[in-house]
Amino acid sequence: MNELTSDSSGSTAVTEPGLAVRQLTDSAPDVTRAELIRQRAESDGYLFVSGLVDVECLNTVRADILAICRAHHFVEPDDDVLVGTAVSGVRWREGDREYFAAYDEIQRLESFHRLAHSPRLVALLEALFGSSVLVHPRNIARVMFPNNNQFTTPAHQDYVHIQGTPHTWTAWFPLGDCPRSLGSLEVLPGSHRAGPLPVRSAYGAGGLGVQTDHLGLQWVGGDFKAGDVLLFHSLTVHRGTPNQTPDRVRLSVDFRYQSVLEPVTQASLLPHFNRLLWDEIYQGWSPDAPRYYWRELPLTLVDFSRRFHDAAARGAGS
Ligand SMILES: O=C(O)CCC(=O)C(=O)O
């Protein structure tokens, strides 16, 4: 059965559940209209901005990550620097020793961490928060292999993993063009207003999923071009789409941001997966690179509640 839906943009669309997905509202024409941006963010729980990040910087990171992927035999050795053809039969994922060996090298990339500080991205978040922005240093990169659908990111909220303040926003974007069939990201507009949802263990990034049918909301998503950014509140439910290509890896990043005036956990100030020290990551970086910048900020540190996280993980349906 088809359903008629509408969102803050006032647009309506017919959705065939499981087939088509409603398109993201593009806020690119509105990035200088702070009040409108805040209203849309509050209403929808997400902002999609096409062409927000400089494609040259993005391609530098892509080339750097693919060079690591080639050295670790994730992608074909004679691939073009920007292509990313998966070696047949290889499908490592987070948690695998082979994945982490490459991921540690990705975490050491200055270009990758610099990308989180992209000026237009940070300026938009400043407008959204109405204050200075804390760029969480705990930057995340993902290499998603084809033929691995079981490990597609489940529908989930980020708050349980981040804590500190629910008003933390994630910027998700692919490192290159990313049609939905390569595995892009979708959001459930309005789901942030449901508060923290009960979780169950699930396959895929984060290992925790939520049920969403009872919310009666409609997924939005689509194809991404290099430079397009999807931002969402830490309680906005989002999910990956499976990488259905025969042989391409999907590269993407998750960067997180909050107002400097909101509390933050120490965990958000540590490297992702906490496998390396910052001093190890910073080796060989250029003098003007963003190192330990958060130590200069007047932050309020709060504990990460392992109990809240684990209780949530043991919750409904797990
Ligand atoms: O890139 C993905 O598939 C997962 C990104 C995501 O949902 C997250 O990190 O919270």
The ligand as an SDF file (V2000), in Angstrom:
LIG
                    3D

 10  9  0  0  0  0  0  0  0  0999 V2000
   28.4380    4.2130    7.5730 O   0  0  0  0  0  0  0  0  0  0  0  0
   27.6460    3.4590    8.1160 C   0  0  0  0  0  0  0  0  0  0  0  0
   27.1060    2.5090    7.5450 O   0  0  0  0  0  0  0  0  0  0  0  0
   27.3010    3.6560    9.5530 C   0  0  0  0  0  0  0  0  0  0  0  0
   27.3850    5.0490   10.0020 C   0  0  0  0  0  0  0  0  0  0  0  0
   26.5870    5.2090   11.2640 C   0  0  0  0  0  0  0  0  0  0  0  0
   25.4320    4.9970   11.2810 O   0  0  0  0  0  0  0  0  0  0  0  0
   27.1900    5.5900   12.5140 C   0  0  0  0  0  0  0  0  0  0  0  0
   28.4040    5.6270   12.6310 O   0  0  0  0  0  0  0  0  0  0  0  0
   26.4300    5.8810   13.4590 O   0  0  0  0  0  0  0  0  0  0  0  0
  1  2  2  0
  2  3  1  0
  2  4  1  0
  4  5  1  0
  5  6  1  0
  6  7  2  0
  6  8  1  0
  8  9  2  0
  8 10  1  0
M  END
$$$$
